[in-house]
Every structure is written in C-alpha cells, then in structure tokens.
Amino acid sequence: MAKYYAVINGHSIKEGILTSWDACKKEVTGAKGVIYKSFPTQEEAREFLRLHGKDVPSKETKSNKEKNQEKPAEVSAEISSISEATIYVDGSYELSTGRYAYGMVVVEHGEEVASFKEARQGEYSAMRNVAGEVLGAMKAMTYAKEQGYQKLTLYFDYQGIESWALGTWKRNNTLTQGYHEFYQNMKKDITIKFMKVKGHSGDRFNDRADELSKSAFHS
C-alpha cells in the first residue's frame, strides 16, 4: 500500500511530501527540529502541511518558535519522532549443527521497516538460543546508534537481555561479561529502555523476530 510522508524542517526541504520510507528516513534522520507523518493519500499529506507547516518553527530561527509556541504542542501529539527507535530481537539454536542465531525487527509507526538475521557457531554455542538473543541485542544497540537514534526501546523475551546489561544478574562467562561492558559503553551515547515480552504469545513483531532467527540457519 502506497504511503505519503509529509516532512517539515528536513535536511534539504522545509516542507514537502515524499513517497518512500527510505527517502523520508534520509531526509529526517538527524535533522534538528524535524517532524513528519505518514498518510495513505497525497491529499491528506498536503492538508497536514497546509494546516501545520506554517505553524512549525523553522530550525534556523528562534523568533518563529516564540511566536508559534502554542501550535507545535498540538502537532507533536499527532506525529512520531525519528529520534526514537523500536526494535525486537529473538534468538534460536540449531541442535544438529550447534549454531545459534538472532533475528531483529526495526519498527516505525507500527510497521516493519528493516530486518536482520545472522547465524554463528563458536565458543558461545553452549548457551544455545540465549547466545543468539545477546548477539541480537548488541546488533540492535549498534544499529540504533549508527542510524542516529537518540533513544531505543528494545523488546525481548529472555530476561537476561536486561539483567546482564544492568548488572543485576551474575555474569559468569565472557559473553555475558562482554555484553555488560558493551551496554555500559552504549548507554553513554543512546538511551536504552528494556521491554520484556512473553515469548510465543502472539506478539506480532516478537514472532517475526523468532521467525527470522530460525530462517538464519538456511540463508
């Protein structure tokens, strides 16, 4: 289904409409003061710009911001910020080969916008699917930082993803120790919120991450 993205205060356009998520993401990622919203029709996107564009302060001037400080509050309730990422991760283990894998789903506006998967084999295989979950969590943090996100909400179904990172669980091997240190460094640059979900409970994106982790063994 086609979508139209109304963008205000992007990198190269002050107000405009884009027709692909990739183009929109390039325009808004890291842009100061940017706001955007997706619509099913071009008419709705144009109406959004007509109603709100002139009320949104330009990132170059403070005077406009002071004049219109009431309007942006109304707009902010309707749109999402590109500065926040939502990512789901899950892990799997293949008994016949001793390999572990992760699946990762990036979600924007309730839709999957990117996915990753990878299978590995090595010293961490003894931890089975947990090794994949940890690897996926590290990939999610790295991705969020590299894409310029300021905040990350990380969804997972194994408690160790949060507890090892925060240090509330003992870290008895090089993987959990390394993961803890990795998180401690990452949190200096990006705010990370951990959200545990119940595995195999019908959560759409958790199930998708699980599916990706299993398919990694066959790619």
C-alpha positions as CSV (number, residue, x, y, z in Angstrom):
1,M,0.0,0.0,0.0
2,A,1.4,3.4,-1.1
3,K,2.1,6.0,1.6
4,Y,2.9,9.7,1.5
5,Y,5.2,11.2,4.1
6,A,4.7,14.9,5.0
7,V,8.0,16.3,6.1
8,I,8.6,19.7,7.9
9,N,12.1,21.0,8.6
10,G,14.0,18.2,6.9
11,H,17.7,18.3,5.8
12,S,17.0,19.8,2.4
13,I,13.3,20.7,2.3
14,K,11.5,23.0,4.7
15,E,8.1,21.5,3.7
16,G,7.4,18.6,1.3
17,I,5.9,15.3,0.6
18,L,7.9,12.1,-0.1
19,T,6.6,8.8,-1.4
20,S,9.0,6.3,0.0
21,W,10.1,5.5,3.6
22,D,13.8,5.3,2.5
23,A,13.7,8.8,1.1
24,C,11.8,10.1,4.2
25,K,14.3,8.5,6.6
26,K,17.3,10.0,4.8
27,E,15.6,13.4,4.9
28,V,14.7,13.3,8.6
29,T,17.3,11.3,10.4
30,G,19.5,13.6,12.5
31,A,17.7,16.8,11.3
32,K,17.1,19.2,14.1
33,G,13.5,20.2,14.7
34,V,12.2,17.8,12.1
35,I,8.6,16.5,12.3
36,Y,6.9,14.1,9.9
37,K,3.8,12.0,9.5
38,S,2.7,9.3,7.0
39,F,-0.7,9.3,5.2
40,P,-2.5,6.9,2.9
41,T,-3.3,9.7,0.4
42,Q,-1.4,12.6,-1.0
43,E,-4.4,14.9,-0.3
44,E,-4.1,14.1,3.4
45,A,-0.4,14.8,3.4
46,R,-1.0,18.1,1.7
47,E,-3.7,19.1,4.2
48,F,-1.3,18.3,7.1
49,L,1.3,20.6,5.6
50,R,-1.3,23.3,4.9
51,L,-2.6,23.2,8.4
52,H,0.6,22.8,10.3
53,G,3.5,23.8,8.1
54,K,3.3,27.5,8.7
55,D,2.9,26.9,12.4
56,V,6.0,24.9,12.8
57,P,9.1,26.9,13.7
58,S,12.0,26.8,11.2
59,K,15.1,25.3,12.7
60,E,17.1,28.4,11.7
61,T,15.1,31.0,13.7
62,K,14.1,31.3,17.3
63,S,11.7,34.1,16.7
64,N,9.3,31.9,14.8
65,K,9.4,29.4,17.6
66,E,8.4,32.0,20.2
67,K,5.6,33.3,18.0
68,N,4.1,29.9,17.4
69,Q,4.9,28.0,20.6
70,E,1.2,27.0,21.2
71,K,0.8,25.3,17.8
72,P,3.8,22.9,17.9
73,A,2.3,21.3,21.1
74,E,-0.8,20.4,19.1
75,V,1.3,19.0,16.3
76,S,3.5,16.9,18.5
77,A,0.6,14.8,19.7
78,E,-0.1,13.7,16.1
79,I,3.4,12.7,14.9
80,S,6.3,10.4,16.0
81,S,9.9,11.4,16.3
82,I,12.6,9.8,14.3
83,S,14.9,10.1,17.3
84,E,13.3,7.0,18.9
85,A,13.8,3.5,17.6
86,T,11.7,0.4,18.4
87,I,13.5,-2.9,17.9
88,Y,12.5,-6.5,18.6
89,V,15.1,-9.3,19.0
90,D,14.9,-13.1,19.5
91,G,17.3,-16.0,19.3
92,S,17.4,-19.6,18.2
93,Y,19.6,-22.6,18.3
94,E,20.1,-25.4,15.8
95,L,20.9,-28.7,17.7
96,S,22.2,-30.6,14.6
97,T,24.9,-28.0,13.9
98,G,25.4,-26.3,17.2
99,R,24.8,-22.9,15.7
100,Y,23.0,-20.0,17.3
101,A,21.3,-17.1,15.6
102,Y,19.4,-13.9,16.1
103,G,16.5,-12.2,14.4
104,M,15.9,-8.5,14.6
105,V,13.0,-6.3,13.5
106,V,13.0,-2.5,13.3
107,V,9.5,-1.0,13.8
108,E,8.4,2.5,12.8
109,H,4.7,3.7,13.0
110,G,3.6,0.1,13.8
111,E,5.2,-1.3,10.6
112,E,8.4,-3.3,10.0
113,V,10.9,-1.1,8.2
114,A,14.0,-3.2,8.4
115,S,15.1,-6.7,9.5
116,F,18.3,-8.5,10.1
117,K,19.4,-12.1,10.9
118,E,22.6,-13.9,11.4
119,A,23.8,-17.4,12.4
120,R,27.1,-18.1,14.1
121,Q,29.0,-21.0,15.6
122,G,31.7,-20.9,18.2
123,E,32.6,-20.8,21.9
124,Y,29.2,-19.4,22.8
125,S,27.2,-22.3,21.4
126,A,26.8,-23.8,24.8
127,M,24.4,-21.0,25.7
128,R,22.2,-22.1,22.8
129,N,19.4,-19.6,21.8
130,V,20.5,-17.3,24.6
131,A,23.7,-16.6,22.7
132,G,21.6,-15.5,19.8
133,E,19.5,-13.2,21.9
134,V,22.5,-11.5,23.3
135,L,24.0,-11.1,19.9
136,G,20.7,-9.6,18.6
137,A,20.6,-7.1,21.5
138,M,24.1,-5.9,20.7
139,K,23.2,-5.6,17.0
140,A,20.1,-3.6,17.9
141,M,22.1,-1.2,20.0
142,T,24.7,-0.8,17.3
143,Y,22.1,-0.2,14.6
144,A,20.3,2.4,16.7
145,K,23.4,4.3,17.4
146,E,24.7,4.2,13.8
147,Q,21.4,5.4,12.4
148,G,21.4,8.4,14.7
149,Y,18.7,7.5,17.1
150,Q,18.8,9.1,20.5
151,K,16.6,6.5,22.2
152,L,16.0,2.8,21.8
153,T,13.2,0.7,23.1
154,L,14.4,-2.9,22.9
155,Y,11.9,-5.7,23.1
156,F,13.0,-9.2,24.0
157,D,11.6,-12.4,25.7
158,Y,14.6,-13.5,27.7
159,Q,15.2,-11.7,31.0
160,G,19.0,-11.9,30.8
161,I,19.0,-9.3,28.0
162,E,18.1,-6.7,30.6
163,S,19.5,-8.2,33.7
164,W,23.0,-8.8,32.4
165,A,23.1,-5.4,30.8
166,L,22.2,-3.6,34.0
167,G,24.3,-5.9,36.2
168,T,21.5,-7.4,38.3
169,W,22.4,-10.9,37.1
170,K,25.8,-12.5,37.7
171,R,28.0,-12.6,34.6
172,N,29.8,-16.0,34.6
173,N,31.3,-16.1,31.1
174,T,33.0,-14.0,28.5
175,L,29.7,-13.4,26.6
176,T,27.7,-12.0,29.4
177,Q,30.7,-10.0,30.7
178,G,31.3,-8.6,27.3
179,Y,27.7,-7.8,26.8
180,H,27.5,-5.9,30.1
181,E,30.6,-3.8,29.1
182,F,29.1,-3.3,25.7
183,Y,25.9,-1.9,27.1
184,Q,27.8,0.3,29.6
185,N,29.6,2.0,26.7
186,M,26.5,2.2,24.5
187,K,24.4,4.0,27.2
188,K,26.8,6.9,27.1
189,D,25.5,7.7,23.6
190,I,21.9,6.4,23.5
191,T,19.1,6.0,26.0
192,I,18.0,2.3,26.0
193,K,14.8,1.1,27.5
194,F,14.3,-2.6,28.0
195,M,10.8,-4.1,27.5
196,K,10.3,-7.8,28.1
197,V,7.5,-9.6,26.2
198,K,6.2,-13.2,26.6
199,G,7.7,-15.5,24.0
200,H,5.3,-17.2,21.6
201,S,2.4,-15.2,22.9
202,G,1.1,-13.9,19.6
203,D,3.1,-10.6,19.7
204,R,3.4,-9.8,16.0
205,F,6.9,-8.5,16.0
206,N,8.3,-10.8,18.6
207,D,7.0,-13.7,16.5
208,R,8.6,-12.1,13.4
209,A,12.0,-11.8,15.2
210,D,11.7,-15.5,16.2
211,E,10.9,-16.4,12.6
212,L,13.9,-14.5,11.3
213,S,16.3,-16.2,13.8
214,K,15.2,-19.6,12.7
215,S,15.5,-18.8,9.0
216,A,19.0,-17.5,9.5
217,F,20.2,-21.2,9.6
218,H,19.0,-21.6,6.0
219,S,20.2,-18.4,4.4
